[in-house]
Amino acid sequence: MTKPNILNTTKKYPTSLIVIHWLTVFLLVFVFVKGKSLENIEFNAENMNSFRAHAIPGMFVLILTLVRLFVKNKNKNNLPKEIEYYGSGHKLMVKTVNILIYVLLVLTPIIGFIMIYKTGALAYDFGGAFPTGAHFNDTLEVLHKLFVFSLLGMVVLHVAGVIIYKLKKGENLVKRMCLFLK
């Protein structure tokens, strides 16, 4: 006998996923703003704290994303039902945007970490000297920026999709991912 599917009765995501979602949003805004402020700052020992203030929350985004995937998988039978798609193209677009968001939430901080690692500056954090002539690898820097702006684009599409869905279907999807909305 198959287990009854409780997806259709659940109205909201589990509290843990809601908290992780909004904490990730907050960290992404902070990391993006901090990253923009670093664009014209030289990478050296004097500015290392500014770079750390970007990199450390960025690594927390990676950790939260991995935790979120684990928690989501663990709670797969306690998630809200899927939205009512307009058609197969809409379903493909929604699924693709969501997958790309997750992929970029993992790859972007990893590339950022590799950028820092390749400079040799990590030894400085453990009492070593700041490496002479430390600079970011141009390819990795371009890739990191490409991922950042791709992630930003996917988030804009995600938010636009939620708004359009509300306008077309009348359903407020934010309620599913919010603790205080009923």
Helices and strands as residue ranges (DSSP letters): H 15-38, G 45-47, H 48-74, G 76-78, H 88-119, H 122-125, H 138-169, G 173-177
